[in-house]
Structure formats: structure tokens, C-alpha cells
């Protein structure tokens, strides 16, 4: 492909909105995924600690 300048490159023959919008959305989702994973991991570890504490408490009562 041969573009006459940066404006033509970013316009992508009239499909620039779809191309760059898709690229931007994919980049945003890839940046968001590690943050969501960190949140889920923290929640899982908190739940595990709570369950272990409850199990330990039940064992201590016996």
C-alpha cells in the first residue's frame, strides 16, 4: 500500500475510524486485563484466608 502522507495513512481509505477504533479498544482491553486479574487474585486470596481462619477456629473449638 502506498499513502501520500500521514493523513491518508490514518484515514486508511475511509476505514480509519474502524481500524483505529478496533486497535484502540484492543489496546485498552489488554491494558485492563492485568488490573482485573490483580483484583480477582486479591479477592480469591482474601476468601482463602477467611476460610482458613474459619476452619482453624472450628478445629480449635473441638
PDBQT receptor file of N, H, CA, C and O in Angstrom, charges set to zero:
ATOM      1  N   UNK A   1       0.845  -1.173   0.000  1.00  0.00    +0.000 N 
ATOM      2  CA  UNK A   1       0.000   0.000   0.000  1.00  0.00    +0.000 C 
ATOM      3  C   UNK A   1       0.891   1.238   0.000  1.00  0.00    +0.000 C 
ATOM      4  O   UNK A   1       1.970   1.254   0.594  1.00  0.00    +0.000 OA
ATOM      5  N   UNK A   2       0.417   2.250  -0.670  1.00  0.00    +0.000 N 
ATOM      6  H   UNK A   2      -0.459   2.236  -1.152  1.00  0.00    +0.000 HD
ATOM      7  CA  UNK A   2       1.181   3.479  -0.789  1.00  0.00    +0.000 C 
ATOM      8  C   UNK A   2       0.291   4.654  -0.399  1.00  0.00    +0.000 C 
ATOM      9  O   UNK A   2      -0.721   4.913  -1.050  1.00  0.00    +0.000 OA
ATOM     10  N   UNK A   3       0.664   5.358   0.654  1.00  0.00    +0.000 N 
ATOM     11  H   UNK A   3       1.486   5.148   1.183  1.00  0.00    +0.000 HD
ATOM     12  CA  UNK A   3      -0.098   6.513   1.118  1.00  0.00    +0.000 C 
ATOM     13  C   UNK A   3       0.674   7.774   0.774  1.00  0.00    +0.000 C 
ATOM     14  O   UNK A   3       1.905   7.788   0.784  1.00  0.00    +0.000 OA
ATOM     15  N   UNK A   4      -0.063   8.829   0.470  1.00  0.00    +0.000 N 
ATOM     16  H   UNK A   4      -1.063   8.818   0.462  1.00  0.00    +0.000 HD
ATOM     17  CA  UNK A   4       0.544  10.093   0.093  1.00  0.00    +0.000 C 
ATOM     18  C   UNK A   4       1.027  10.901   1.279  1.00  0.00    +0.000 C 
ATOM     19  O   UNK A   4       1.790  11.850   1.099  1.00  0.00    +0.000 OA
ATOM     20  N   UNK A   5       0.613  10.562   2.470  1.00  0.00    +0.000 N 
ATOM     21  H   UNK A   5      -0.007   9.791   2.617  1.00  0.00    +0.000 HD
ATOM     22  CA  UNK A   5       1.017  11.299   3.673  1.00  0.00    +0.000 C 
ATOM     23  C   UNK A   5       0.370  10.704   4.905  1.00  0.00    +0.000 C 
ATOM     24  O   UNK A   5      -0.408   9.752   4.829  1.00  0.00    +0.000 OA
ATOM     25  N   UNK A   6       0.713  11.293   6.050  1.00  0.00    +0.000 N 
ATOM     26  H   UNK A   6       1.344  12.066   6.111  1.00  0.00    +0.000 HD
ATOM     27  CA  UNK A   6       0.164  10.764   7.314  1.00  0.00    +0.000 C 
ATOM     28  C   UNK A   6      -1.367  10.811   7.385  1.00  0.00    +0.000 C 
ATOM     29  O   UNK A   6      -1.992   9.908   7.941  1.00  0.00    +0.000 OA
ATOM     30  N   UNK A   7      -1.966  11.862   6.822  1.00  0.00    +0.000 N 
ATOM     31  H   UNK A   7      -1.459  12.596   6.370  1.00  0.00    +0.000 HD
ATOM     32  CA  UNK A   7      -3.427  11.966   6.885  1.00  0.00    +0.000 C 
ATOM     33  C   UNK A   7      -4.084  10.820   6.123  1.00  0.00    +0.000 C 
ATOM     34  O   UNK A   7      -5.079  10.260   6.584  1.00  0.00    +0.000 OA
ATOM     35  N   UNK A   8      -3.548  10.474   4.982  1.00  0.00    +0.000 N 
ATOM     36  H   UNK A   8      -2.740  10.929   4.607  1.00  0.00    +0.000 HD
ATOM     37  CA  UNK A   8      -4.087   9.346   4.215  1.00  0.00    +0.000 C 
ATOM     38  C   UNK A   8      -3.842   8.022   4.931  1.00  0.00    +0.000 C 
ATOM     39  O   UNK A   8      -4.676   7.118   4.889  1.00  0.00    +0.000 OA
ATOM     40  N   UNK A   9      -2.693   7.919   5.586  1.00  0.00    +0.000 N 
ATOM     41  H   UNK A   9      -2.015   8.654   5.620  1.00  0.00    +0.000 HD
ATOM     42  CA  UNK A   9      -2.398   6.697   6.334  1.00  0.00    +0.000 C 
ATOM     43  C   UNK A   9      -3.420   6.504   7.451  1.00  0.00    +0.000 C 
ATOM     44  O   UNK A   9      -3.979   5.417   7.594  1.00  0.00    +0.000 OA
ATOM     45  N   UNK A  10      -3.669   7.544   8.243  1.00  0.00    +0.000 N 
ATOM     46  H   UNK A  10      -3.215   8.428   8.127  1.00  0.00    +0.000 HD
ATOM     47  CA  UNK A  10      -4.605   7.415   9.357  1.00  0.00    +0.000 C 
ATOM     48  C   UNK A  10      -6.053   7.298   8.889  1.00  0.00    +0.000 C 
ATOM     49  O   UNK A  10      -6.888   6.755   9.613  1.00  0.00    +0.000 OA
ATOM     50  N   UNK A  11      -6.366   7.795   7.697  1.00  0.00    +0.000 N 
ATOM     51  H   UNK A  11      -5.687   8.236   7.109  1.00  0.00    +0.000 HD
ATOM     52  CA  UNK A  11      -7.718   7.661   7.159  1.00  0.00    +0.000 C 
ATOM     53  C   UNK A  11      -7.971   6.240   6.660  1.00  0.00    +0.000 C 
ATOM     54  O   UNK A  11      -9.118   5.796   6.616  1.00  0.00    +0.000 OA
ATOM     55  N   UNK A  12      -6.910   5.526   6.284  1.00  0.00    +0.000 N 
ATOM     56  H   UNK A  12      -5.978   5.887   6.320  1.00  0.00    +0.000 HD
ATOM     57  CA  UNK A  12      -6.998   4.134   5.831  1.00  0.00    +0.000 C 
ATOM     58  C   UNK A  12      -8.052   3.944   4.744  1.00  0.00    +0.000 C 
ATOM     59  O   UNK A  12      -8.818   2.980   4.776  1.00  0.00    +0.000 OA
ATOM     60  N   UNK A  13      -8.088   4.849   3.801  1.00  0.00    +0.000 N 
ATOM     61  H   UNK A  13      -7.466   5.631   3.775  1.00  0.00    +0.000 HD
ATOM     62  CA  UNK A  13      -9.026   4.715   2.693  1.00  0.00    +0.000 C 
ATOM     63  C   UNK A  13     -10.483   4.792   3.122  1.00  0.00    +0.000 C 
ATOM     64  O   UNK A  13     -11.346   4.175   2.498  1.00  0.00    +0.000 OA
ATOM     65  N   UNK A  14     -10.761   5.535   4.168  1.00  0.00    +0.000 N 
ATOM     66  H   UNK A  14     -10.059   6.036   4.675  1.00  0.00    +0.000 HD
ATOM     67  CA  UNK A  14     -12.133   5.675   4.649  1.00  0.00    +0.000 C 
ATOM     68  C   UNK A  14     -12.479   4.720   5.782  1.00  0.00    +0.000 C 
ATOM     69  O   UNK A  14     -13.544   4.836   6.388  1.00  0.00    +0.000 OA
ATOM     70  N   UNK A  15     -11.597   3.786   6.070  1.00  0.00    +0.000 N 
ATOM     71  H   UNK A  15     -10.732   3.691   5.577  1.00  0.00    +0.000 HD
ATOM     72  CA  UNK A  15     -11.855   2.808   7.134  1.00  0.00    +0.000 C 
ATOM     73  C   UNK A  15     -11.052   3.089   8.397  1.00  0.00    +0.000 C 
ATOM     74  O   UNK A  15     -11.003   2.251   9.297  1.00  0.00    +0.000 OA
ATOM     75  N   UNK A  16     -10.433   4.237   8.471  1.00  0.00    +0.000 N 
ATOM     76  H   UNK A  16     -10.472   4.918   7.740  1.00  0.00    +0.000 HD
ATOM     77  CA  UNK A  16      -9.579   4.587   9.610  1.00  0.00    +0.000 C 
ATOM     78  C   UNK A  16     -10.301   4.540  10.947  1.00  0.00    +0.000 C 
ATOM     79  O   UNK A  16      -9.742   4.082  11.944  1.00  0.00    +0.000 OA
ATOM     80  N   UNK A  17     -11.549   5.015  10.968  1.00  0.00    +0.000 N 
ATOM     81  H   UNK A  17     -12.002   5.386  10.158  1.00  0.00    +0.000 HD
ATOM     82  CA  UNK A  17     -12.304   5.002  12.220  1.00  0.00    +0.000 C 
ATOM     83  C   UNK A  17     -12.438   3.586  12.759  1.00  0.00    +0.000 C 
ATOM     84  O   UNK A  17     -12.267   3.355  13.956  1.00  0.00    +0.000 OA
ATOM     85  N   UNK A  18     -12.741   2.645  11.887  1.00  0.00    +0.000 N 
ATOM     86  H   UNK A  18     -12.880   2.832  10.914  1.00  0.00    +0.000 HD
ATOM     87  CA  UNK A  18     -12.934   1.251  12.308  1.00  0.00    +0.000 C 
ATOM     88  C   UNK A  18     -11.600   0.598  12.670  1.00  0.00    +0.000 C 
ATOM     89  O   UNK A  18     -11.499  -0.131  13.657  1.00  0.00    +0.000 OA
ATOM     90  N   UNK A  19     -10.575   0.874  11.850  1.00  0.00    +0.000 N 
ATOM     91  H   UNK A  19     -10.657   1.466  11.049  1.00  0.00    +0.000 HD
ATOM     92  CA  UNK A  19      -9.263   0.280  12.103  1.00  0.00    +0.000 C 
ATOM     93  C   UNK A  19      -8.693   0.797  13.404  1.00  0.00    +0.000 C 
ATOM     94  O   UNK A  19      -8.309   0.012  14.271  1.00  0.00    +0.000 OA
ATOM     95  N   UNK A  20      -8.634   2.121  13.553  1.00  0.00    +0.000 N 
ATOM     96  H   UNK A  20      -8.946   2.759  12.849  1.00  0.00    +0.000 HD
ATOM     97  CA  UNK A  20      -8.018   2.688  14.753  1.00  0.00    +0.000 C 
ATOM     98  C   UNK A  20      -8.909   2.521  15.980  1.00  0.00    +0.000 C 
ATOM     99  O   UNK A  20      -8.409   2.394  17.098  1.00  0.00    +0.000 OA
ATOM    100  N   UNK A  21     -10.214   2.521  15.780  1.00  0.00    +0.000 N 
ATOM    101  H   UNK A  21     -10.620   2.624  14.872  1.00  0.00    +0.000 HD
ATOM    102  CA  UNK A  21     -11.110   2.250  16.903  1.00  0.00    +0.000 C 
ATOM    103  C   UNK A  21     -10.935   0.836  17.434  1.00  0.00    +0.000 C 
ATOM    104  O   UNK A  21     -10.914   0.617  18.645  1.00  0.00    +0.000 OA
ATOM    105  N   UNK A  22     -10.809  -0.123  16.522  1.00  0.00    +0.000 N 
ATOM    106  H   UNK A  22     -10.827   0.055  15.539  1.00  0.00    +0.000 HD
ATOM    107  CA  UNK A  22     -10.583  -1.514  16.928  1.00  0.00    +0.000 C 
ATOM    108  C   UNK A  22      -9.230  -1.671  17.604  1.00  0.00    +0.000 C 
ATOM    109  O   UNK A  22      -9.099  -2.360  18.615  1.00  0.00    +0.000 OA
ATOM    110  N   UNK A  23      -8.241  -1.028  17.036  1.00  0.00    +0.000 N 
ATOM    111  H   UNK A  23      -8.348  -0.468  16.214  1.00  0.00    +0.000 HD
ATOM    112  CA  UNK A  23      -6.903  -1.082  17.630  1.00  0.00    +0.000 C 
ATOM    113  C   UNK A  23      -6.913  -0.476  19.033  1.00  0.00    +0.000 C 
ATOM    114  O   UNK A  23      -6.349  -1.046  19.966  1.00  0.00    +0.000 OA
ATOM    115  N   UNK A  24      -7.554   0.674  19.174  1.00  0.00    +0.000 N 
ATOM    116  H   UNK A  24      -8.013   1.138  18.416  1.00  0.00    +0.000 HD
ATOM    117  CA  UNK A  24      -7.617   1.333  20.481  1.00  0.00    +0.000 C 
ATOM    118  C   UNK A  24      -8.371   0.511  21.510  1.00  0.00    +0.000 C 
ATOM    119  O   UNK A  24      -7.951   0.414  22.663  1.00  0.00    +0.000 OA
ATOM    120  N   UNK A  25      -9.484  -0.082  21.096  1.00  0.00    +0.000 N 
ATOM    121  H   UNK A  25      -9.825  -0.003  20.159  1.00  0.00    +0.000 HD
ATOM    122  CA  UNK A  25     -10.263  -0.907  22.018  1.00  0.00    +0.000 C 
ATOM    123  C   UNK A  25      -9.472  -2.136  22.459  1.00  0.00    +0.000 C 
ATOM    124  O   UNK A  25      -9.473  -2.493  23.637  1.00  0.00    +0.000 OA
ATOM    125  N   UNK A  26      -8.803  -2.776  21.515  1.00  0.00    +0.000 N 
ATOM    126  H   UNK A  26      -8.802  -2.486  20.558  1.00  0.00    +0.000 HD
ATOM    127  CA  UNK A  26      -7.992  -3.951  21.860  1.00  0.00    +0.000 C 
ATOM    128  C   UNK A  26      -6.865  -3.561  22.806  1.00  0.00    +0.000 C 
ATOM    129  O   UNK A  26      -6.594  -4.280  23.767  1.00  0.00    +0.000 OA
ATOM    130  N   UNK A  27      -6.206  -2.436  22.551  1.00  0.00    +0.000 N 
ATOM    131  H   UNK A  27      -6.427  -1.852  21.771  1.00  0.00    +0.000 HD
ATOM    132  CA  UNK A  27      -5.117  -1.982  23.426  1.00  0.00    +0.000 C 
ATOM    133  C   UNK A  27      -5.649  -1.665  24.829  1.00  0.00    +0.000 C 
ATOM    134  O   UNK A  27      -5.011  -2.003  25.826  1.00  0.00    +0.000 OA
ATOM    135  N   UNK A  28      -6.805  -1.021  24.903  1.00  0.00    +0.000 N 
ATOM    136  H   UNK A  28      -7.323  -0.746  24.093  1.00  0.00    +0.000 HD
ATOM    137  CA  UNK A  28      -7.392  -0.691  26.205  1.00  0.00    +0.000 C 
ATOM    138  C   UNK A  28      -7.756  -1.952  26.981  1.00  0.00    +0.000 C 
ATOM    139  O   UNK A  28      -7.522  -2.030  28.187  1.00  0.00    +0.000 OA
ATOM    140  N   UNK A  29      -8.324  -2.934  26.298  1.00  0.00    +0.000 N 
ATOM    141  H   UNK A  29      -8.514  -2.871  25.318  1.00  0.00    +0.000 HD
ATOM    142  CA  UNK A  29      -8.691  -4.180  26.977  1.00  0.00    +0.000 C 
ATOM    143  C   UNK A  29      -7.459  -4.957  27.436  1.00  0.00    +0.000 C 
ATOM    144  O   UNK A  29      -7.475  -5.572  28.502  1.00  0.00    +0.000 OA
ATOM    145  N   UNK A  30      -6.399  -4.929  26.642  1.00  0.00    +0.000 N 
ATOM    146  H   UNK A  30      -6.386  -4.429  25.776  1.00  0.00    +0.000 HD
ATOM    147  CA  UNK A  30      -5.167  -5.615  27.053  1.00  0.00    +0.000 C 
ATOM    148  C   UNK A  30      -4.523  -4.909  28.245  1.00  0.00    +0.000 C 
ATOM    149  O   UNK A  30      -3.894  -5.560  29.079  1.00  0.00    +0.000 OA
ATOM    150  N   UNK A  31      -4.672  -3.602  28.335  1.00  0.00    +0.000 N 
ATOM    151  H   UNK A  31      -5.183  -3.074  27.658  1.00  0.00    +0.000 HD
ATOM    152  CA  UNK A  31      -4.147  -2.872  29.487  1.00  0.00    +0.000 C 
ATOM    153  C   UNK A  31      -5.015  -3.114  30.721  1.00  0.00    +0.000 C 
ATOM    154  O   UNK A  31      -4.505  -3.130  31.841  1.00  0.00    +0.000 OA
ATOM    155  N   UNK A  32      -6.310  -3.301  30.526  1.00  0.00    +0.000 N 
ATOM    156  H   UNK A  32      -6.724  -3.288  29.616  1.00  0.00    +0.000 HD
ATOM    157  CA  UNK A  32      -7.241  -3.503  31.637  1.00  0.00    +0.000 C 
ATOM    158  C   UNK A  32      -7.160  -4.910  32.225  1.00  0.00    +0.000 C 
ATOM    159  O   UNK A  32      -7.387  -5.093  33.421  1.00  0.00    +0.000 OA
ATOM    160  N   UNK A  33      -6.844  -5.891  31.409  1.00  0.00    +0.000 N 
ATOM    161  H   UNK A  33      -6.660  -5.742  30.437  1.00  0.00    +0.000 HD
ATOM    162  CA  UNK A  33      -6.839  -7.289  31.858  1.00  0.00    +0.000 C 
ATOM    163  C   UNK A  33      -5.932  -7.542  33.067  1.00  0.00    +0.000 C 
ATOM    164  O   UNK A  33      -6.386  -8.180  34.017  1.00  0.00    +0.000 OA
ATOM    165  N   UNK A  34      -4.674  -7.077  33.087  1.00  0.00    +0.000 N 
ATOM    166  H   UNK A  34      -4.305  -6.559  32.316  1.00  0.00    +0.000 HD
ATOM    167  CA  UNK A  34      -3.850  -7.317  34.279  1.00  0.00    +0.000 C 
ATOM    168  C   UNK A  34      -4.424  -6.670  35.543  1.00  0.00    +0.000 C 
ATOM    169  O   UNK A  34      -4.276  -7.215  36.637  1.00  0.00    +0.000 OA
ATOM    170  N   UNK A  35      -5.069  -5.526  35.400  1.00  0.00    +0.000 N 
ATOM    171  H   UNK A  35      -5.189  -5.083  34.511  1.00  0.00    +0.000 HD
ATOM    172  CA  UNK A  35      -5.684  -4.880  36.564  1.00  0.00    +0.000 C 
ATOM    173  C   UNK A  35      -6.841  -5.719  37.102  1.00  0.00    +0.000 C 
ATOM    174  O   UNK A  35      -6.987  -5.882  38.314  1.00  0.00    +0.000 OA
ATOM    175  N   UNK A  36      -7.654  -6.245  36.202  1.00  0.00    +0.000 N 
ATOM    176  H   UNK A  36      -7.535  -6.112  35.218  1.00  0.00    +0.000 HD
ATOM    177  CA  UNK A  36      -8.767  -7.101  36.627  1.00  0.00    +0.000 C 
ATOM    178  C   UNK A  36      -8.262  -8.402  37.248  1.00  0.00    +0.000 C 
ATOM    179  O   UNK A  36      -8.823  -8.889  38.230  1.00  0.00    +0.000 OA
ATOM    180  N   UNK A  37      -7.203  -8.959  36.669  1.00  0.00    +0.000 N 
ATOM    181  H   UNK A  37      -6.747  -8.564  35.871  1.00  0.00    +0.000 HD
ATOM    182  CA  UNK A  37      -6.622 -10.183  37.231  1.00  0.00    +0.000 C 
ATOM    183  C   UNK A  37      -6.085  -9.947  38.639  1.00  0.00    +0.000 C 
ATOM    184  O   UNK A  37      -6.264 -10.780  39.527  1.00  0.00    +0.000 OA
ATOM    185  N   UNK A  38      -5.432  -8.818  38.833  1.00  0.00    +0.000 N 
ATOM    186  H   UNK A  38      -5.287  -8.142  38.112  1.00  0.00    +0.000 HD
ATOM    187  CA  UNK A  38      -4.899  -8.491  40.166  1.00  0.00    +0.000 C 
ATOM    188  C   UNK A  38      -6.031  -8.376  41.178  1.00  0.00    +0.000 C 
ATOM    189  O   UNK A  38      -5.913  -8.853  42.307  1.00  0.00    +0.000 OA
ATOM    190  N   UNK A  39      -7.127  -7.742  40.771  1.00  0.00    +0.000 N 
ATOM    191  H   UNK A  39      -7.223  -7.355  39.854  1.00  0.00    +0.000 HD
ATOM    192  CA  UNK A  39      -8.278  -7.590  41.663  1.00  0.00    +0.000 C 
ATOM    193  C   UNK A  39      -8.880  -8.953  42.016  1.00  0.00    +0.000 C 
ATOM    194  O   UNK A  39      -9.182  -9.220  43.179  1.00  0.00    +0.000 OA
ATOM    195  N   UNK A  40      -9.052  -9.814  41.003  1.00  0.00    +0.000 N 
ATOM    196  H   UNK A  40      -8.807  -9.597  40.058  1.00  0.00    +0.000 HD
ATOM    197  CA  UNK A  40      -9.615 -11.152  41.261  1.00  0.00    +0.000 C 
ATOM    198  C   UNK A  40      -8.693 -11.988  42.132  1.00  0.00    +0.000 C 
ATOM    199  O   UNK A  40      -9.162 -12.737  42.990  1.00  0.00    +0.000 OA
ATOM    200  N   UNK A  41      -7.381 -11.868  41.922  1.00  0.00    +0.000 N 
ATOM    201  H   UNK A  41      -7.000 -11.260  41.226  1.00  0.00    +0.000 HD
ATOM    202  CA  UNK A  41      -6.426 -12.629  42.737  1.00  0.00    +0.000 C 
ATOM    203  C   UNK A  41      -6.498 -12.186  44.193  1.00  0.00    +0.000 C 
ATOM    204  O   UNK A  41      -6.500 -13.015  45.103  1.00  0.00    +0.000 OA
ATOM    205  N   UNK A  42      -6.556 -10.877  44.405  1.00  0.00    +0.000 N 
ATOM    206  H   UNK A  42      -6.555 -10.204  43.665  1.00  0.00    +0.000 HD
ATOM    207  CA  UNK A  42      -6.635 -10.355  45.764  1.00  0.00    +0.000 C 
ATOM    208  C   UNK A  42      -7.912 -10.822  46.450  1.00  0.00    +0.000 C 
ATOM    209  O   UNK A  42      -7.894 -11.174  47.629  1.00  0.00    +0.000 OA
ATOM    210  N   UNK A  43      -9.020 -10.824  45.713  1.00  0.00    +0.000 N 
ATOM    211  H   UNK A  43      -9.034 -10.538  44.755  1.00  0.00    +0.000 HD
ATOM    212  CA  UNK A  43     -10.289 -11.277  46.282  1.00  0.00    +0.000 C 
ATOM    213  C   UNK A  43     -10.242 -12.771  46.608  1.00  0.00    +0.000 C 
ATOM    214  O   UNK A  43     -10.772 -13.196  47.635  1.00  0.00    +0.000 OA
ATOM    215  N   UNK A  44      -9.616 -13.563  45.747  1.00  0.00    +0.000 N 
ATOM    216  H   UNK A  44      -9.186 -13.218  44.913  1.00  0.00    +0.000 HD
ATOM    217  CA  UNK A  44      -9.505 -15.000  45.993  1.00  0.00    +0.000 C 
ATOM    218  C   UNK A  44      -8.625 -15.276  47.207  1.00  0.00    +0.000 C 
ATOM    219  O   UNK A  44      -8.947 -16.140  48.024  1.00  0.00    +0.000 OA
ATOM    220  N   UNK A  45      -7.528 -14.556  47.330  1.00  0.00    +0.000 N 
ATOM    221  H   UNK A  45      -7.266 -13.855  46.667  1.00  0.00    +0.000 HD
ATOM    222  CA  UNK A  45      -6.654 -14.756  48.488  1.00  0.00    +0.000 C 
ATOM    223  C   UNK A  45      -7.343 -14.345  49.784  1.00  0.00    +0.000 C 
ATOM    224  O   UNK A  45      -7.187 -15.011  50.807  1.00  0.00    +0.000 OA
ATOM    225  N   UNK A  46      -8.100 -13.261  49.749  1.00  0.00    +0.000 N 
ATOM    226  H   UNK A  46      -8.228 -12.720  48.918  1.00  0.00    +0.000 HD
ATOM    227  CA  UNK A  46      -8.846 -12.832  50.930  1.00  0.00    +0.000 C 
ATOM    228  C   UNK A  46      -9.868 -13.893  51.334  1.00  0.00    +0.000 C 
ATOM    229  O   UNK A  46     -10.020 -14.197  52.517  1.00  0.00    +0.000 OA
ATOM    230  N   UNK A  47     -10.566 -14.454  50.348  1.00  0.00    +0.000 N 
ATOM    231  H   UNK A  47     -10.442 -14.207  49.387  1.00  0.00    +0.000 HD
ATOM    232  CA  UNK A  47     -11.547 -15.503  50.624  1.00  0.00    +0.000 C 
ATOM    233  C   UNK A  47     -10.866 -16.747  51.197  1.00  0.00    +0.000 C 
ATOM    234  O   UNK A  47     -11.376 -17.359  52.135  1.00  0.00    +0.000 OA
ATOM    235  N   UNK A  48      -9.727 -17.117  50.639  1.00  0.00    +0.000 N 
ATOM    236  H   UNK A  48      -9.313 -16.620  49.876  1.00  0.00    +0.000 HD
ATOM    237  CA  UNK A  48      -8.986 -18.272  51.158  1.00  0.00    +0.000 C 
ATOM    238  C   UNK A  48      -8.551 -18.063  52.604  1.00  0.00    +0.000 C 
ATOM    239  O   UNK A  48      -8.677 -18.963  53.434  1.00  0.00    +0.000 OA
ATOM    240  N   UNK A  49      -8.043 -16.880  52.896  1.00  0.00    +0.000 N 
ATOM    241  H   UNK A  49      -7.940 -16.148  52.222  1.00  0.00    +0.000 HD
ATOM    242  CA  UNK A  49      -7.611 -16.578  54.275  1.00  0.00    +0.000 C 
ATOM    243  C   UNK A  49      -8.787 -16.644  55.241  1.00  0.00    +0.000 C 
ATOM    244  O   UNK A  49      -8.664 -17.132  56.364  1.00  0.00    +0.000 OA
ATOM    245  N   UNK A  50      -9.933 -16.142  54.779  1.00  0.00    +0.000 N 
ATOM    246  H   UNK A  50     -10.034 -15.745  53.867  1.00  0.00    +0.000 HD
ATOM    247  CA  UNK A  50     -11.126 -16.176  55.628  1.00  0.00    +0.000 C 
ATOM    248  C   UNK A  50     -11.569 -17.610  55.878  1.00  0.00    +0.000 C 
ATOM    249  O   UNK A  50     -11.927 -17.960  57.003  1.00  0.00    +0.000 OA
ATOM    250  N   UNK A  51     -11.549 -18.440  54.844  1.00  0.00    +0.000 N 
ATOM    251  H   UNK A  51     -11.259 -18.155  53.931  1.00  0.00    +0.000 HD
ATOM    252  CA  UNK A  51     -11.939 -19.837  55.002  1.00  0.00    +0.000 C 
ATOM    253  C   UNK A  51     -10.972 -20.589  55.910  1.00  0.00    +0.000 C 
ATOM    254  O   UNK A  51     -11.393 -21.389  56.745  1.00  0.00    +0.000 OA
ATOM    255  N   UNK A  52      -9.671 -20.332  55.747  1.00  0.00    +0.000 N 
ATOM    256  H   UNK A  52      -9.328 -19.682  55.068  1.00  0.00    +0.000 HD
ATOM    257  CA  UNK A  52      -8.682 -20.993  56.597  1.00  0.00    +0.000 C 
ATOM    258  C   UNK A  52      -8.834 -20.574  58.053  1.00  0.00    +0.000 C 
ATOM    259  O   UNK A  52      -8.693 -21.398  58.957  1.00  0.00    +0.000 OA
ATOM    260  N   UNK A  53      -9.121 -19.293  58.281  1.00  0.00    +0.000 N 
ATOM    261  H   UNK A  53      -9.235 -18.624  57.546  1.00  0.00    +0.000 HD
ATOM    262  CA  UNK A  53      -9.329 -18.816  59.645  1.00  0.00    +0.000 C 
ATOM    263  C   UNK A  53     -10.567 -19.470  60.257  1.00  0.00    +0.000 C 
ATOM    264  O   UNK A  53     -10.552 -19.849  61.428  1.00  0.00    +0.000 OA
ATOM    265  N   UNK A  54     -11.643 -19.605  59.468  1.00  0.00    +0.000 N 
ATOM    266  H   UNK A  54     -11.655 -19.297  58.516  1.00  0.00    +0.000 HD
ATOM    267  CA  UNK A  54     -12.859 -20.247  59.976  1.00  0.00    +0.000 C 
ATOM    268  C   UNK A  54     -12.607 -21.714  60.273  1.00  0.00    +0.000 C 
ATOM    269  O   UNK A  54     -13.091 -22.237  61.277  1.00  0.00    +0.000 OA
ATOM    270  N   UNK A  55     -11.844 -22.392  59.398  1.00  0.00    +0.000 N 
ATOM    271  H   UNK A  55     -11.451 -21.967  58.583  1.00  0.00    +0.000 HD
ATOM    272  CA  UNK A  55     -11.525 -23.792  59.617  1.00  0.00    +0.000 C 
ATOM    273  C   UNK A  55     -10.662 -23.963  60.861  1.00  0.00    +0.000 C 
ATOM    274  O   UNK A  55     -10.870 -24.893  61.641  1.00  0.00    +0.000 OA
ATOM    275  N   UNK A  56      -9.704 -23.075  61.045  1.00  0.00    +0.000 N 
ATOM    276  H   UNK A  56      -9.535 -22.320  60.412  1.00  0.00    +0.000 HD
ATOM    277  CA  UNK A  56      -8.833 -23.126  62.226  1.00  0.00    +0.000 C 
ATOM    278  C   UNK A  56      -9.649 -22.887  63.487  1.00  0.00    +0.000 C 
ATOM    279  O   UNK A  56      -9.431 -23.548  64.502  1.00  0.00    +0.000 OA
ATOM    280  N   UNK A  57     -10.590 -21.944  63.433  1.00  0.00    +0.000 N 
ATOM    281  H   UNK A  57     -10.768 -21.407  62.608  1.00  0.00    +0.000 HD
ATOM    282  CA  UNK A  57     -11.430 -21.655  64.575  1.00  0.00    +0.000 C 
ATOM    283  C   UNK A  57     -12.303 -22.864  64.929  1.00  0.00    +0.000 C 
ATOM    284  O   UNK A  57     -12.492 -23.174  66.105  1.00  0.00    +0.000 OA
ATOM    285  N   UNK A  58     -12.829 -23.539  63.917  1.00  0.00    +0.000 N 
ATOM    286  H   UNK A  58     -12.676 -23.287  62.962  1.00  0.00    +0.000 HD
ATOM    287  CA  UNK A  58     -13.658 -24.708  64.147  1.00  0.00    +0.000 C 
ATOM    288  C   UNK A  58     -12.824 -25.850  64.753  1.00  0.00    +0.000 C 
ATOM    289  O   UNK A  58     -13.306 -26.592  65.609  1.00  0.00    +0.000 OA
ATOM    290  N   UNK A  59     -11.580 -25.978  64.303  1.00  0.00    +0.000 N 
ATOM    291  H   UNK A  59     -11.189 -25.375  63.608  1.00  0.00    +0.000 HD
ATOM    292  CA  UNK A  59     -10.687 -27.005  64.838  1.00  0.00    +0.000 C 
ATOM    293  C   UNK A  59     -10.317 -26.712  66.288  1.00  0.00    +0.000 C 
ATOM    294  O   UNK A  59     -10.217 -27.626  67.105  1.00  0.00    +0.000 OA
ATOM    295  N   UNK A  60     -10.116 -25.439  66.602  1.00  0.00    +0.000 N 
ATOM    296  H   UNK A  60     -10.197 -24.695  65.938  1.00  0.00    +0.000 HD
ATOM    297  CA  UNK A  60      -9.759 -25.053  67.967  1.00  0.00    +0.000 C 
ATOM    298  C   UNK A  60     -10.894 -25.301  68.937  1.00  0.00    +0.000 C 
ATOM    299  O   UNK A  60     -10.646 -25.573  70.112  1.00  0.00    +0.000 OA
ATOM    300  N   UNK A  61     -12.144 -25.215  68.477  1.00  0.00    +0.000 N 
ATOM    301  H   UNK A  61     -12.345 -24.994  67.523  1.00  0.00    +0.000 HD
ATOM    302  CA  UNK A  61     -13.292 -25.424  69.351  1.00  0.00    +0.000 C 
ATOM    303  C   UNK A  61     -13.477 -26.877  69.720  1.00  0.00    +0.000 C 
ATOM    304  O   UNK A  61     -14.105 -27.176  70.735  1.00  0.00    +0.000 OA
ATOM    305  N   UNK A  62     -12.941 -27.802  68.909  1.00  0.00    +0.000 N 
ATOM    306  H   UNK A  62     -12.431 -27.558  68.084  1.00  0.00    +0.000 HD
ATOM    307  CA  UNK A  62     -13.128 -29.242  69.184  1.00  0.00    +0.000 C 
ATOM    308  C   UNK A  62     -12.214 -29.728  70.218  1.00  0.00    +0.000 C 
ATOM    309  O   UNK A  62     -12.244 -30.910  70.563  1.00  0.00    +0.000 OA
TER     310      UNK A  62
